[in-house]
Amino acid sequence: MSSPDTPVYRGPALLLADGLRIPVEVELTGNVPEMGLPGWTGVLESGDTRFSAGTVRSGRLRLPGGWEGGFAVIRRLLGVSTVWVRGNDVEASPADWPAPATPPPSAP
């Protein structure tokens, strides 16, 4: 479980970079300090060859509900569909990420 100052988002997102719109699955962890710029790090995955080719170095992520924030790639393995990113944006705080989906109650 995340605390209010450490939001977490796992799920679908849209990567926007250089005119591309690539659907990705993300796992993001945010940092919302009392003072200073909010930021986040995470992992993006996609089977799209435009993503795994290594051409995306920075861009924006759009989450369901409209949250959008800028990022830069901090680690990649060429030919692999996973990249590690870091983001911060004065206008887009991780505190505004969509709430995690609540799992359905267990049947007795």
Residue pairs with C-beta under 8 A, 6 or more apart in sequence:
2 8
2 29
4 32
4 95
5 31
5 32
5 33
5 34
6 29
6 30
6 31
6 32
7 29
7 30
7 32
7 94
7 95
7 97
8 27
8 28
8 29
8 30
8 97
8 100
9 26
9 27
9 28
9 30
9 63
9 94
9 97
9 98
9 100
10 26
10 27
10 28
10 100
11 25
11 26
11 63
11 64
11 98
11 101
12 23
12 24
12 25
12 26
12 64
13 23
13 24
13 25
13 26
13 44
13 61
13 62
13 63
13 64
14 21
14 22
14 23
14 24
14 61
14 62
15 21
15 22
15 23
15 24
15 44
15 46
15 51
15 56
15 59
15 60
15 61
16 59
16 60
16 61
16 62
16 68
17 56
17 57
17 58
17 59
17 60
18 55
18 56
18 59
20 50
20 56
20 59
22 46
22 48
22 50
22 51
22 56
23 46
23 48
24 44
24 45
24 46
24 48
24 51
24 61
25 44
25 45
25 46
26 42
26 43
26 44
26 45
26 61
26 63
27 42
27 43
28 40
28 41
28 42
28 61
28 94
28 97
29 40
29 41
29 42
30 38
30 39
30 40
30 93
30 94
30 95
30 97
31 38
31 39
31 40
31 94
32 38
32 93
32 94
32 95
37 88
37 90
38 88
38 89
38 93
38 94
38 95
39 86
39 87
39 88
39 94
40 69
40 86
40 87
40 88
40 94
41 74
41 84
41 85
41 86
41 87
42 84
42 85
42 87
43 82
43 83
43 84
43 85
44 51
44 61
44 82
44 83
44 84
44 85
45 81
45 82
46 52
46 81
47 81
48 81
50 56
51 81
51 83
52 78
52 79
52 80
52 81
54 76
54 78
54 79
56 73
56 83
57 72
57 73
58 70
58 71
58 72
58 73
59 70
59 71
60 68
60 69
60 70
60 71
61 68
61 69
61 71
61 85
61 87
62 68
63 97
63 98
64 98
65 98
67 92
67 96
67 97
67 98
68 92
69 87
69 88
69 89
69 92
69 94
70 87
70 88
70 89
70 92
71 85
71 86
71 87
72 85
72 86
72 87
73 83
73 84
73 85
74 84
74 85
74 86
75 83
75 84
76 82
76 83
76 84
